[in-house]
Amino acid sequence: MAKLYFYYSAMNAGKTTTLLQSAHNYRERGMRVAILTPRLDDRAGAGVVASRIGLRAEGMGFERGDDLQARVERDIAAHGPLHCVLVDEAQFLSKAQVWQLTEVVDALRIPVLCYGLRTDFRGELFEGSQYLLAWADELTEIKTICHSGKKATMVVRVDAQGRAVREGPQVEIGGNDRYVSVSRAEYKKVMRGEGTIEPLQPPLLL
């Protein structure tokens, strides 16, 4: 039975790596998948899904106003049956798009696997995450750790000096140089202005 899955975490937990591994597993068994990725996040190039450890795949870029059920239906009409839809950076989905993905599951009977952040740098839910948490059939946390050794559940946006940023737009695309995952206790500390956080360095790819 097809289901809507939401795999959520703080940053740098390997969400995109897990997505790409899932896509590989389907393809290895002769099944066709569609990878959807928001055009808003174009760090790796428009329509490209890339993990921090160097894995990459072509995806279908979408805008906030796009009808994702219609996109999937057009893809099936053009290329044949789909066995799975995977969504990267699912926090950027709109409420309407999450509902459209439930229709992909319920009406088209195709499993949909969404990967994204749960909360922003202010500790508030993203719109896409809010409705995935409400409507998904299965919720799974992908865990990562804080520099303190505790489980990281929060995301801090930092400036060039490693100071926590408390104000600004919810969406500001960036990587390890702008965002750091921390435990709730550390999040409270840095948001009170007690110390700074050293941004993670990009991984060395050999």
Backbone as a printed PyTorch tensor [residue, N CA C, xyz], in Angstrom:
tensor([[[  0.8400,  -1.1940,   0.0000],
         [  0.0000,   0.0000,   0.0000],
         [  0.8760,   1.2460,   0.0000]],

        [[  0.5710,   2.1840,  -0.9070],
         [  1.3580,   3.4130,  -1.0040],
         [  1.1340,   4.2800,   0.2250]],

        [[  2.1890,   4.9700,   0.6630],
         [  2.1260,   5.8570,   1.8190],
         [  2.9080,   7.1350,   1.5350]],

        [[  2.5810,   8.1540,   2.3210],
         [  3.3470,   9.4000,   2.3280],
         [  4.2750,   9.3620,   3.5300]],

        [[  5.5750,   9.4460,   3.2730],
         [  6.5880,   9.3790,   4.3130],
         [  7.2520,  10.7450,   4.4670]],

        [[  7.5350,  11.1180,   5.7080],
         [  8.3030,  12.3280,   5.9640],
         [  9.4980,  11.9760,   6.8310]],

        [[ 10.7020,  12.1500,   6.2580],
         [ 11.9550,  11.9490,   6.9670],
         [ 12.5020,  13.3370,   7.2960]],

        [[ 12.5730,  13.6570,   8.5760],
         [ 12.9390,  15.0060,   8.9790],
         [ 14.1510,  14.9790,   9.9080]],

        [[ 14.8270,  16.1150,   9.9700],
         [ 15.9750,  16.2260,  10.8690],
         [ 16.4230,  17.6740,  10.9370]],

        [[ 17.4620,  17.9160,  11.7280],
         [ 18.1870,  19.1810,  11.6590],
         [ 19.1130,  19.1120,  10.4420]],

        [[ 19.8850,  20.1630,  10.2010],
         [ 20.7860,  20.1550,   9.0400],
         [ 21.9510,  19.1990,   9.2530]],

        [[ 22.5180,  18.7830,   8.1310],
         [ 23.7260,  17.9470,   8.1250],
         [ 23.5240,  16.5790,   8.7540]],

        [[ 22.3130,  16.0490,   8.6160],
         [ 22.0370,  14.7050,   9.1390],
         [ 22.0740,  13.6470,   8.0440]],

        [[ 22.2360,  14.0780,   6.7920],
         [ 22.3100,  13.1170,   5.6980],
         [ 20.9800,  12.8510,   5.0120]],

        [[ 20.0610,  13.8210,   5.0480],
         [ 18.7530,  13.6250,   4.4220],
         [ 18.8800,  13.3710,   2.9230]],

        [[ 19.6590,  14.2150,   2.2440],
         [ 19.7770,  14.0710,   0.7960],
         [ 20.5310,  12.7980,   0.4360]],

        [[ 21.5320,  12.4390,   1.2120],
         [ 22.2350,  11.1770,   0.9810],
         [ 21.2680,  10.0040,   1.0820]],

        [[ 20.3960,  10.0410,   2.0800],
         [ 19.4060,   8.9790,   2.2600],
         [ 18.4320,   8.9450,   1.0850]],

        [[ 18.0030,  10.1230,   0.6190],
         [ 17.1160,  10.1950,  -0.5460],
         [ 17.7760,   9.5510,  -1.7650]],

        [[ 19.0160,   9.9230,  -2.0230],
         [ 19.7080,   9.3970,  -3.1970],
         [ 19.9360,   7.8920,  -3.0880]],

        [[ 20.1770,   7.4050,  -1.8830],
         [ 20.3260,   5.9610,  -1.6880],
         [ 18.9940,   5.2570,  -1.9580]],

        [[ 17.8960,   5.8510,  -1.5170],
         [ 16.5770,   5.2720,  -1.7780],
         [ 16.2980,   5.2140,  -3.2820]],

        [[ 16.6270,   6.2980,  -3.9860],
         [ 16.4350,   6.3170,  -5.4380],
         [ 17.2710,   5.2210,  -6.1050]],

        [[ 18.5020,   5.0590,  -5.6480],
         [ 19.3770,   4.0100,  -6.1950],
         [ 18.7910,   2.6240,  -5.9550]],

        [[ 18.2520,   2.4140,  -4.7650],
         [ 17.6810,   1.1040,  -4.4420],
         [ 16.5230,   0.7570,  -5.3690]],

        [[ 15.6520,   1.7190,  -5.6470],
         [ 14.5400,   1.4770,  -6.5690],
         [ 15.0660,   1.1700,  -7.9690]],

        [[ 15.9940,   1.9990,  -8.4410],
         [ 16.4920,   1.8420,  -9.8110],
         [ 17.2460,   0.5410,  -9.9870]],

        [[ 17.9270,   0.1190,  -8.9440],
         [ 18.6760,  -1.1330,  -9.0080],
         [ 17.7410,  -2.3200,  -9.2290]],

        [[ 16.5010,  -2.1620,  -8.8410],
         [ 15.5030,  -3.2240,  -9.0010],
         [ 14.6320,  -3.0110, -10.2380]],

        [[ 15.0880,  -2.1350, -11.1280],
         [ 14.3790,  -1.9030, -12.3750],
         [ 13.1480,  -1.0300, -12.2480]],

        [[ 13.0280,  -0.2980, -11.1600],
         [ 11.8670,   0.5590, -10.9390],
         [ 12.2200,   2.0090, -11.2650]],

        [[ 11.2180,   2.7490, -11.7550],
         [ 11.4410,   4.1430, -12.1380],
         [ 10.9940,   5.0760, -11.0210]],

        [[ 11.8160,   6.0950, -10.7530],
         [ 11.5070,   7.0780,  -9.7110],
         [ 11.5500,   8.4780, -10.3040]],

        [[ 10.8660,   9.3880,  -9.6310],
         [ 10.9510,  10.8120,  -9.9520],
         [ 11.4450,  11.5340,  -8.7070]],

        [[ 12.4640,  12.3730,  -8.8840],
         [ 12.9970,  13.1730,  -7.7880],
         [ 12.5650,  14.6170,  -8.0100]],

        [[ 11.8400,  15.1740,  -7.0460],
         [ 11.3980,  16.5600,  -7.1100],
         [ 12.2500,  17.4050,  -6.1800]],

        [[ 12.6620,  18.5610,  -6.6650],
         [ 13.5020,  19.4370,  -5.8500],
         [ 13.1170,  20.8900,  -6.0970]],

        [[ 12.9780,  21.6950,  -5.0440],
         [ 12.5590,  23.0980,  -5.2290],
         [ 13.6340,  23.9100,  -5.9410]],

        [[ 13.2100,  24.7010,  -6.9110],
         [ 14.1610,  25.5650,  -7.6270],
         [ 14.7600,  26.6180,  -6.7100]],

        [[ 14.0810,  26.8830,  -5.5970],
         [ 14.5730,  27.8530,  -4.6230],
         [ 15.9840,  27.5190,  -4.1640]],

        [[ 16.2710,  26.2320,  -3.9760],
         [ 17.5950,  25.7980,  -3.5240],
         [ 18.3930,  25.3580,  -4.7490]],

        [[ 19.1900,  26.2780,  -5.2880],
         [ 19.9390,  25.9890,  -6.5160],
         [ 21.4430,  25.9400,  -6.2690]],

        [[ 21.8410,  25.6000,  -5.0420],
         [ 23.2710,  25.5670,  -4.7160],
         [ 24.0370,  24.5970,  -5.6070]],

        [[ 23.4060,  23.4940,  -5.9900],
         [ 24.0720,  22.4980,  -6.8340],
         [ 23.7150,  22.6740,  -8.3000]],

        [[ 22.8840,  23.6780,  -8.6080],
         [ 22.3940,  23.8770,  -9.9580],
         [ 20.9080,  23.5690, -10.0140]],

        [[ 20.2090,  24.2180, -10.9330],
         [ 18.7560,  24.0460, -11.0360],
         [ 18.4080,  22.5940, -11.3470]],

        [[ 17.5340,  22.0200, -10.5450],
         [ 17.0770,  20.6590, -10.7890],
         [ 18.0540,  19.5750, -10.3920]],

        [[ 19.1400,  19.9430,  -9.7220],
         [ 20.1430,  18.9580,  -9.3150],
         [ 20.0370,  18.7270,  -7.8070]],

        [[ 20.0300,  17.4580,  -7.4220],
         [ 20.0250,  17.0890,  -6.0090],
         [ 21.4240,  16.5940,  -5.6720]],

        [[ 22.0660,  17.2100,  -4.6880],
         [ 23.4490,  16.8610,  -4.3540],
         [ 23.6130,  16.7800,  -2.8450]],

        [[ 24.3170,  15.7540,  -2.3940],
         [ 24.5760,  15.5890,  -0.9670],
         [ 25.9460,  16.1470,  -0.6140]],

        [[ 26.1950,  16.3210,   0.6670],
         [ 27.4670,  16.8660,   1.1290],
         [ 28.6260,  15.9210,   0.8660]],

        [[ 28.3440,  14.6230,   0.7000],
         [ 29.4440,  13.6710,   0.4870],
         [ 29.7280,  13.4300,  -0.9930]],

        [[ 29.0770,  14.2150,  -1.8750],
         [ 29.4270,  14.1650,  -3.2820],
         [ 28.4780,  13.4080,  -4.1850]],

        [[ 27.4340,  12.7790,  -3.6470],
         [ 26.4580,  12.0870,  -4.4870],
         [ 25.5510,  13.1150,  -5.1550]],

        [[ 25.1810,  12.8470,  -6.4210],
         [ 24.3510,  13.7820,  -7.1810],
         [ 23.3620,  13.0210,  -8.0490]],

        [[ 22.2510,  13.6760,  -8.3680],
         [ 21.2880,  13.1070,  -9.3120],
         [ 20.4770,  14.2390,  -9.9070]],

        [[ 20.0190,  14.0240, -11.1350],
         [ 19.1430,  14.9880, -11.7780],
         [ 17.7360,  14.8380, -11.2140]],

        [[ 17.0850,  15.9590, -10.9710],
         [ 15.7210,  15.9390, -10.4860],
         [ 14.8470,  16.8630, -11.3190]],

        [[ 13.5770,  16.9130, -10.9700],
         [ 12.6490,  17.8270, -11.6170],
         [ 12.4670,  19.0290, -10.7000]],

        [[ 12.9370,  20.1850, -11.1310],
         [ 12.7810,  21.3810, -10.3200],
         [ 11.3360,  21.8560, -10.3170]],

        [[ 10.8910,  22.3700,  -9.1910],
         [  9.5270,  22.8950,  -9.1290],
         [  9.5060,  24.2250,  -8.3960]],

        [[  8.5090,  25.0260,  -8.7490],
         [  8.2710,  26.3130,  -8.0970],
         [  7.1860,  26.1490,  -7.0430]],

        [[  7.0750,  27.1270,  -6.1740],
         [  6.1160,  27.0520,  -5.0760],
         [  4.6760,  26.9360,  -5.5800]],

        [[  4.3810,  27.5250,  -6.7190],
         [  3.0100,  27.5040,  -7.2230],
         [  2.6790,  26.3200,  -8.1130]],

        [[  3.6260,  25.4330,  -8.3660],
         [  3.3910,  24.3040,  -9.2590],
         [  2.4540,  23.2790,  -8.6300]],

        [[  1.6670,  22.6190,  -9.4770],
         [  0.8090,  21.5190,  -9.0560],
         [  1.6140,  20.2340,  -9.1770]],

        [[  2.0170,  19.6570,  -8.0560],
         [  2.9120,  18.4990,  -8.0970],
         [  2.1890,  17.2280,  -8.5370]],

        [[  0.9160,  17.1180,  -8.2360],
         [  0.1670,  15.9680,  -8.7440],
         [  0.1260,  16.0090, -10.2660]],

        [[ -0.1210,  17.1810, -10.8210],
         [ -0.1450,  17.3250, -12.2750],
         [  1.2270,  17.0390, -12.8820]],

        [[  2.2980,  17.4800, -12.1990],
         [  3.6540,  17.2060, -12.6880],
         [  3.9160,  15.7090, -12.7520]],

        [[  3.4950,  14.9960, -11.7260],
         [  3.6930,  13.5500, -11.6850],
         [  2.8650,  12.8770, -12.7800]],

        [[  1.6230,  13.3080, -12.9720],
         [  0.7710,  12.7240, -13.9950],
         [  1.3450,  12.9490, -15.3910]],

        [[  1.8980,  14.1360, -15.6480],
         [  2.5240,  14.4000, -16.9480],
         [  3.7540,  13.5240, -17.1560]],

        [[  4.5160,  13.3110, -16.0870],
         [  5.7070,  12.4700, -16.1820],
         [  5.3200,  11.0300, -16.5150]],

        [[  4.2630,  10.5470, -15.9120],
         [  3.7990,   9.1840, -16.1850],
         [  3.3160,   9.0750, -17.6300]],

        [[  2.5830,  10.0950, -18.1020],
         [  2.0860,  10.0760, -19.4780],
         [  3.2280,  10.0750, -20.4850]],

        [[  4.3240,  10.7660, -20.1310],
         [  5.4570,  10.8770, -21.0640],
         [  6.4110,   9.6970, -20.9860]],

        [[  6.5880,   9.1180, -19.8080],
         [  7.6610,   8.1340, -19.6180],
         [  7.2140,   6.7840, -19.0760]],

        [[  5.9490,   6.6390, -18.7280],
         [  5.4800,   5.3550, -18.2270],
         [  5.3490,   5.3230, -16.7230]],

        [[  4.9880,   4.1650, -16.1750],
         [  4.6860,   4.0390, -14.7460],
         [  5.8270,   4.4930, -13.8370]],

        [[  5.4300,   5.0880, -12.7020],
         [  6.3810,   5.4930, -11.6620],
         [  6.1780,   4.5840, -10.4620]],

        [[  7.2840,   4.2290,  -9.8230],
         [  7.1940,   3.3670,  -8.6540],
         [  7.4040,   4.1280,  -7.3500]],

        [[  7.9570,   5.3470,  -7.4470],
         [  8.1900,   6.1380,  -6.2370],
         [  8.4680,   7.5890,  -6.6170]],

        [[  7.9930,   8.5160,  -5.7820],
         [  8.3240,   9.9340,  -5.9130],
         [  9.1040,  10.3350,  -4.6790]],

        [[ 10.2440,  10.9940,  -4.8750],
         [ 11.0790,  11.4550,  -3.7710],
         [ 11.1770,  12.9740,  -3.8270]],

        [[ 11.0460,  13.6160,  -2.6850],
         [ 11.0480,  15.0800,  -2.6180],
         [ 12.1810,  15.5430,  -1.7130]],

        [[ 13.1080,  16.3190,  -2.2750],
         [ 14.2100,  16.8790,  -1.4990],
         [ 13.8140,  18.2540,  -0.9690]],

        [[ 14.3890,  18.6540,   0.1660],
         [ 14.1240,  19.9610,   0.7850],
         [ 12.6150,  20.1950,   0.9040]],

        [[ 11.9310,  19.2070,   1.4590],
         [ 10.4680,  19.2260,   1.5100],
         [  9.9100,  20.3150,   2.4140]],

        [[ 10.7430,  20.9270,   3.2420],
         [ 10.2580,  22.0250,   4.0870],
         [  9.7700,  23.1960,   3.2470]],

        [[ 10.2380,  23.2980,   1.9950],
         [  9.8620,  24.4150,   1.1350],
         [  8.5580,  24.1790,   0.3780]],

        [[  7.9190,  23.0410,   0.5790],
         [  6.6140,  22.7950,  -0.0250],
         [  5.5720,  23.7480,   0.5610]],

        [[  4.5660,  24.0790,  -0.2360],
         [  3.4270,  24.8230,   0.2850],
         [  2.4060,  23.8330,   0.8460]],

        [[  1.4510,  24.3570,   1.5920],
         [  0.3690,  23.5140,   2.0970],
         [ -0.3420,  22.8060,   0.9470]],

        [[ -0.6290,  23.5490,  -0.1270],
         [ -1.3210,  22.9570,  -1.2790],
         [ -0.5030,  21.8330,  -1.8950]],

        [[  0.8140,  22.0040,  -1.9610],
         [  1.6590,  20.9700,  -2.5670],
         [  1.7220,  19.7100,  -1.7110]],

        [[  1.7120,  19.8570,  -0.3910],
         [  1.6700,  18.6710,   0.4590],
         [  0.3660,  17.9130,   0.2090]],

        [[ -0.7480,  18.6540,   0.0800],
         [ -2.0280,  18.0070,  -0.2120],
         [ -1.9680,  17.2810,  -1.5630]],

        [[ -1.3300,  17.9150,  -2.5600],
         [ -1.1900,  17.2760,  -3.8700],
         [ -0.3970,  15.9760,  -3.7730]],

        [[  0.6000,  15.9500,  -2.9110],
         [  1.3790,  14.7190,  -2.7190],
         [  0.5430,  13.6360,  -2.0500]],

        [[ -0.3900,  14.0420,  -1.1730],
         [ -1.2840,  13.0300,  -0.6010],
         [ -2.1560,  12.4280,  -1.6980]],

        [[ -2.4930,  13.1990,  -2.7180],
         [ -3.2780,  12.6900,  -3.8430],
         [ -2.4480,  11.7480,  -4.7220]],

        [[ -1.1520,  12.0400,  -4.8590],
         [ -0.2670,  11.1140,  -5.5770],
         [ -0.3010,   9.7470,  -4.8990]],

        [[ -0.3160,   9.7640,  -3.5680],
         [ -0.3760,   8.5110,  -2.8010],
         [ -1.7560,   7.8610,  -2.9040]],

        [[ -2.8050,   8.6270,  -2.6230],
         [ -4.1400,   8.0620,  -2.4750],
         [ -4.8350,   7.7820,  -3.8010]],

        [[ -4.6590,   8.6870,  -4.7780],
         [ -5.3420,   8.5210,  -6.0610],
         [ -4.4850,   7.7540,  -7.0790]],

        [[ -3.1860,   8.0640,  -7.1200],
         [ -2.3080,   7.4050,  -8.0920],
         [ -1.6460,   6.1550,  -7.5220]],

        [[ -1.7240,   5.9870,  -6.2050],
         [ -1.1780,   4.8160,  -5.5110],
         [  0.3460,   4.6800,  -5.7160]],

        [[  1.0180,   5.8220,  -5.6060],
         [  2.4810,   5.8550,  -5.7150],
         [  3.0390,   6.3190,  -4.3770]],

        [[  3.9750,   5.5970,  -3.7680],
         [  4.5760,   6.0710,  -2.5200],
         [  5.3640,   7.3600,  -2.7430]],

        [[  5.2840,   8.2600,  -1.7660],
         [  6.0060,   9.5300,  -1.8220],
         [  6.8780,   9.6330,  -0.5810]],

        [[  8.1890,   9.8420,  -0.7990],
         [  9.1510,   9.9610,   0.2940],
         [  9.6630,  11.4000,   0.3240]],

        [[  9.3730,  12.1200,   1.3970],
         [  9.7800,  13.5160,   1.5300],
         [ 10.8880,  13.6310,   2.5760]],

        [[ 11.8760,  14.4520,   2.2720],
         [ 13.0230,  14.6520,   3.1590],
         [ 13.1940,  16.1490,   3.3970]],

        [[ 13.2600,  16.5610,   4.6640],
         [ 13.4210,  17.9840,   4.9030],
         [ 13.6570,  18.3330,   6.3540]],

        [[ 13.8510,  19.6190,   6.5800],
         [ 14.0020,  20.1530,   7.9270],
         [ 12.6430,  20.2430,   8.5940]],

        [[ 12.6450,  20.1450,   9.9060],
         [ 11.3940,  20.3300,  10.6480],
         [ 11.1940,  21.7990,  10.9910]],

        [[ 12.2360,  22.4550,  11.5300],
         [ 12.0960,  23.8350,  11.9900],
         [ 13.1640,  24.7380,  11.3880]],

        [[ 12.8950,  26.0350,  11.4250],
         [ 13.8300,  27.0260,  10.9100],
         [ 14.7560,  27.5180,  12.0230]],

        [[ 15.5420,  28.5670,  11.7370],
         [ 16.5280,  29.0600,  12.7130],
         [ 15.8750,  29.7290,  13.9120]],

        [[ 14.5820,  30.0170,  13.8060],
         [ 13.8640,  30.6070,  14.9410],
         [ 13.1510,  29.5470,  15.7750]],

        [[ 13.3080,  28.2900,  15.3910],
         [ 12.6470,  27.2120,  16.1120],
         [ 11.1980,  27.0330,  15.7130]],

        [[ 10.7910,  27.6030,  14.5790],
         [  9.4130,  27.5250,  14.1200],
         [  9.3000,  26.5880,  12.9240]],

        [[  8.1500,  25.9440,  12.7980],
         [  7.9400,  25.0110,  11.7010],
         [  7.9130,  25.7190,  10.3490]],

        [[  8.5260,  25.0850,   9.3440],
         [  8.3080,  25.4980,   7.9710],
         [  6.8940,  25.0680,   7.5570]],

        [[  6.3320,  25.7430,   6.5740],
         [  4.9810,  25.3940,   6.1200],
         [  4.9040,  23.9540,   5.6270]],

        [[  5.8480,  23.5680,   4.7760],
         [  5.8260,  22.2060,   4.2530],
         [  5.9460,  21.1730,   5.3540]],

        [[  6.8360,  21.4180,   6.2960],
         [  7.0350,  20.4830,   7.4020],
         [  5.8020,  20.3990,   8.2870]],

        [[  5.1530,  21.5270,   8.5080],
         [  3.9540,  21.5480,   9.3460],
         [  2.8970,  20.5890,   8.8100]],

        [[  2.6690,  20.6430,   7.5070],
         [  1.5970,  19.8220,   6.9450],
         [  2.0480,  18.3930,   6.6700]],

        [[  3.3180,  18.1860,   6.4650],
         [  3.8030,  16.8140,   6.3870],
         [  3.6810,  16.1290,   7.7450]],

        [[  4.0120,  16.8480,   8.8060],
         [  3.8490,  16.2860,  10.1520],
         [  2.3890,  15.9600,  10.4360]],

        [[  1.4930,  16.7720,   9.8760],
         [  0.0600,  16.5660,  10.1180],
         [ -0.5250,  15.4490,   9.2590]],

        [[ -0.0500,  15.3150,   8.0120],
         [ -0.7370,  14.4440,   7.0480],
         [  0.0330,  13.2060,   6.6230]],

        [[  1.3130,  13.1240,   6.9090],
         [  2.0810,  11.9550,   6.4630],
         [  1.6210,  10.6950,   7.1840]],

        [[  1.7370,   9.5610,   6.4870],
         [  1.4030,   8.2650,   7.0880],
         [  2.5060,   7.7790,   8.0220]],

        [[  3.7540,   8.0980,   7.6660],
         [  4.8940,   7.6320,   8.4430],
         [  5.8440,   8.7940,   8.6850]],

        [[  6.2810,   8.9780,   9.9360],
         [  7.2430,  10.0130,  10.3060],
         [  8.5050,   9.3550,  10.8430]],

        [[  9.6590,   9.7670,  10.3160],
         [ 10.9280,   9.1950,  10.7620],
         [ 11.9380,  10.3100,  10.9730]],

        [[ 12.5640,  10.3400,  12.1410],
         [ 13.6150,  11.3170,  12.4120],
         [ 14.9680,  10.7480,  11.9900]],

        [[ 15.6960,  11.5160,  11.1880],
         [ 17.0740,  11.1710,  10.8400],
         [ 17.9630,  11.9380,  11.8100]],

        [[ 18.7130,  11.2330,  12.6040],
         [ 19.4070,  11.8630,  13.7310],
         [ 20.8030,  12.3420,  13.3460]],

        [[ 21.1930,  13.4300,  13.9980],
         [ 22.5630,  13.9170,  13.9210],
         [ 22.9310,  14.4640,  15.2970]],

        [[ 24.1990,  14.8420,  15.4800],
         [ 24.6370,  15.2590,  16.8080],
         [ 25.1220,  16.6970,  16.8330]],

        [[ 24.9680,  17.2830,  18.0010],
         [ 25.4580,  18.6220,  18.3090],
         [ 26.9490,  18.5370,  18.6700]],

        [[ 27.6490,  19.6610,  18.6050],
         [ 29.0610,  19.6830,  19.0150],
         [ 29.2270,  19.3220,  20.4850]],

        [[ 28.1310,  19.4120,  21.2500],
         [ 28.1780,  19.0420,  22.6650],
         [ 28.0990,  17.5320,  22.8690]],

        [[ 27.7890,  16.8020,  21.8080],
         [ 27.6430,  15.3550,  21.9070],
         [ 26.2100,  14.9040,  22.0700]],

        [[ 25.2970,  15.8390,  22.3290],
         [ 23.8820,  15.5140,  22.4520],
         [ 23.2410,  15.4500,  21.0650]],

        [[ 22.0290,  14.8770,  21.0110],
         [ 21.3080,  14.8480,  19.7460],
         [ 20.9500,  16.2630,  19.3160]],

        [[ 21.1940,  16.5880,  18.0530],
         [ 20.8590,  17.9100,  17.5320],
         [ 19.4290,  17.9000,  17.0070]],

        [[ 18.6320,  18.8460,  17.4640],
         [ 17.2410,  18.9520,  17.0260],
         [ 16.9020,  20.3400,  16.5020]],

        [[ 17.8040,  21.3060,  16.6820],
         [ 17.5410,  22.6920,  16.3100],
         [ 18.6040,  23.1650,  15.3210]],

        [[ 18.2680,  24.2360,  14.6060],
         [ 19.1890,  24.8200,  13.6280],
         [ 19.4350,  26.2730,  13.9940]],

        [[ 20.6980,  26.6660,  14.0250],
         [ 21.0800,  28.0570,  14.2920],
         [ 21.6500,  28.6590,  13.0230]],

        [[ 21.1610,  29.8420,  12.6640],
         [ 21.7660,  30.6060,  11.5690],
         [ 22.8350,  31.4960,  12.1800]],

        [[ 24.0300,  31.4780,  11.6040],
         [ 25.1310,  32.2490,  12.1790],
         [ 25.6770,  33.2510,  11.1720]],

        [[ 26.3050,  34.3060,  11.7180],
         [ 26.9700,  35.2780,  10.8540],
         [ 28.4360,  34.8830,  10.6870]],

        [[ 29.2070,  35.7340,  10.0460],
         [ 30.6090,  35.4060,   9.7460],
         [ 31.4550,  35.2410,  10.9950]],

        [[ 31.0180,  35.8100,  12.1120],
         [ 31.7560,  35.7030,  13.3810],
         [ 31.2590,  34.5450,  14.2490]],

        [[ 30.3090,  33.7590,  13.7300],
         [ 29.7870,  32.6350,  14.4940],
         [ 28.7340,  33.0060,  15.5050]],

        [[ 28.2090,  34.2320,  15.4110],
         [ 27.1620,  34.6580,  16.3300],
         [ 25.7920,  34.2480,  15.7920]],

        [[ 24.9090,  33.8550,  16.6910],
         [ 23.5690,  33.4450,  16.2820],
         [ 22.7980,  34.6270,  15.7080]],

        [[ 22.1240,  34.3980,  14.6010],
         [ 21.2580,  35.4010,  13.9840],
         [ 19.8390,  35.1630,  14.4950]],

        [[ 19.2210,  36.2000,  15.0430],
         [ 17.8990,  36.0460,  15.6560],
         [ 16.7660,  36.5720,  14.7980]],

        [[ 17.0830,  37.3940,  13.7920],
         [ 16.0500,  37.9830,  12.9550],
         [ 16.4270,  37.8140,  11.4940]],

        [[ 15.4110,  37.9250,  10.6300],
         [ 15.6380,  37.8080,   9.2040],
         [ 14.5870,  36.9390,   8.5550]],

        [[ 14.6290,  36.8280,   7.2320],
         [ 13.6420,  36.0130,   6.5360],
         [ 13.7710,  34.5460,   6.9090]],

        [[ 12.6400,  33.8310,   6.8820],
         [ 12.6800,  32.4140,   7.2410],
         [ 13.5790,  31.6410,   6.2850]],

        [[ 13.5050,  31.9590,   5.0030],
         [ 14.2660,  31.2180,   3.9970],
         [ 15.4550,  32.0450,   3.5430]],

        [[ 16.6280,  31.5310,   3.7810],
         [ 17.8700,  32.1210,   3.2890],
         [ 18.7930,  30.9540,   2.9910]],

        [[ 18.9590,  30.6750,   1.7040],
         [ 19.6810,  29.4700,   1.3030],
         [ 21.1360,  29.5610,   1.7240]],

        [[ 21.6220,  28.4920,   2.3280],
         [ 23.0160,  28.4400,   2.7500],
         [ 23.3570,  27.0580,   3.2520]],

        [[ 24.6320,  26.8270,   3.4340],
         [ 25.0880,  25.5220,   3.8770],
         [ 25.7810,  25.5960,   5.2140]],

        [[ 26.8890,  24.8460,   5.3210],
         [ 27.6030,  24.7540,   6.5920],
         [ 28.1540,  26.0920,   7.0720]],

        [[ 28.3350,  27.0390,   6.1470],
         [ 28.8840,  28.3370,   6.5270],
         [ 27.8390,  29.2360,   7.1860]],

        [[ 26.5540,  28.8910,   7.0520],
         [ 25.4970,  29.7370,   7.5950],
         [ 24.6470,  29.0620,   8.6510]],

        [[ 24.6350,  27.7330,   8.6590],
         [ 23.7490,  27.0210,   9.5740],
         [ 24.4940,  25.9410,  10.3300]],

        [[ 24.1520,  25.7850,  11.5980],
         [ 24.7610,  24.7610,  12.4460],
         [ 23.6420,  24.0750,  13.2250]],

        [[ 23.6820,  22.7490,  13.2710],
         [ 22.6970,  21.9830,  14.0320],
         [ 23.1760,  21.8060,  15.4640]],

        [[ 22.2780,  22.0550,  16.4120],
         [ 22.6340,  21.9900,  17.8290],
         [ 21.5050,  21.3370,  18.6220]],

        [[ 21.8170,  20.9630,  19.8570],
         [ 20.7890,  20.4610,  20.7730],
         [ 19.9150,  21.6240,  21.2290]],

        [[ 18.7710,  21.3140,  21.8100],
         [ 17.8970,  22.3730,  22.3180],
         [ 18.5890,  23.1990,  23.3970]],

        [[ 19.3480,  22.5430,  24.2600],
         [ 20.0470,  23.2670,  25.3240],
         [ 21.0610,  24.2570,  24.7510]],

        [[ 21.8230,  23.8140,  23.7360],
         [ 22.8000,  24.7100,  23.1120],
         [ 22.1000,  25.8290,  22.3590]],

        [[ 20.9720,  25.5160,  21.7320],
         [ 20.1990,  26.5290,  21.0080],
         [ 19.7910,  27.6500,  21.9630]],

        [[ 19.2820,  27.2910,  23.1390],
         [ 18.8890,  28.3040,  24.1230],
         [ 20.0850,  29.1640,  24.5220]],

        [[ 21.2240,  28.5090,  24.6990],
         [ 22.4170,  29.2210,  25.1430],
         [ 22.8690,  30.2550,  24.1120]],

        [[ 22.9910,  29.8250,  22.8430],
         [ 23.5050,  30.7510,  21.8290],
         [ 22.4830,  31.8290,  21.5000]],

        [[ 21.2010,  31.5260,  21.6120],
         [ 20.1920,  32.5470,  21.3380],
         [ 20.1450,  33.5870,  22.4510]],

        [[ 20.6730,  33.2420,  23.6330],
         [ 20.8120,  34.2280,  24.7140],
         [ 22.0940,  35.0330,  24.5590]],

        [[ 22.8940,  34.7090,  23.5580],
         [ 24.1400,  35.4300,  23.3290],
         [ 25.3040,  34.9200,  24.1370]],

        [[ 25.2000,  33.7040,  24.6520],
         [ 26.2720,  33.1250,  25.4690],
         [ 27.2130,  32.3030,  24.5890]],

        [[ 28.1790,  32.9620,  24.0060],
         [ 29.1650,  32.2720,  23.1840],
         [ 28.8070,  32.2610,  21.7090]],

        [[ 29.7040,  31.7120,  20.9110],
         [ 29.5360,  31.6220,  19.4690],
         [ 29.6390,  30.1680,  19.0360]],

        [[ 29.3040,  29.9450,  17.7820],
         [ 29.3580,  28.5970,  17.2170],
         [ 30.2720,  28.6120,  16.0050]],

        [[ 31.1780,  27.6780,  15.9460],
         [ 32.0700,  27.5690,  14.8000],
         [ 31.3590,  26.8110,  13.6890]],

        [[ 31.1340,  27.4410,  12.5270],
         [ 30.4720,  26.7280,  11.4350],
         [ 31.2700,  25.4880,  11.0260]],

        [[ 30.5610,  24.4620,  10.5590],
         [ 31.2320,  23.2570,  10.0790],
         [ 32.0000,  23.5650,   8.8060]],

        [[ 33.1080,  22.8830,   8.6200],
         [ 33.8660,  23.0290,   7.3860],
         [ 33.3210,  22.0810,   6.3420]],

        [[ 33.3280,  22.4790,   5.0600],
         [ 32.8690,  21.5670,   4.0110],
         [ 33.6900,  20.2890,   4.0320]],

        [[ 33.0740,  19.1390,   3.7110],
         [ 33.8120,  17.8850,   3.7060],
         [ 34.8660,  17.8490,   2.6230]],

        [[ 35.9550,  17.1810,   2.8810],
         [ 37.0150,  17.0040,   1.8950],
         [ 36.6680,  15.7790,   1.0600]],

        [[ 36.4340,  16.0090,  -0.2270],
         [ 36.0430,  14.9140,  -1.1090],
         [ 37.2630,  14.4300,  -1.8840]],

        [[ 37.5760,  13.1770,  -1.7410],
         [ 38.7440,  12.6030,  -2.3960],
         [ 38.3470,  11.8480,  -3.6530]]])
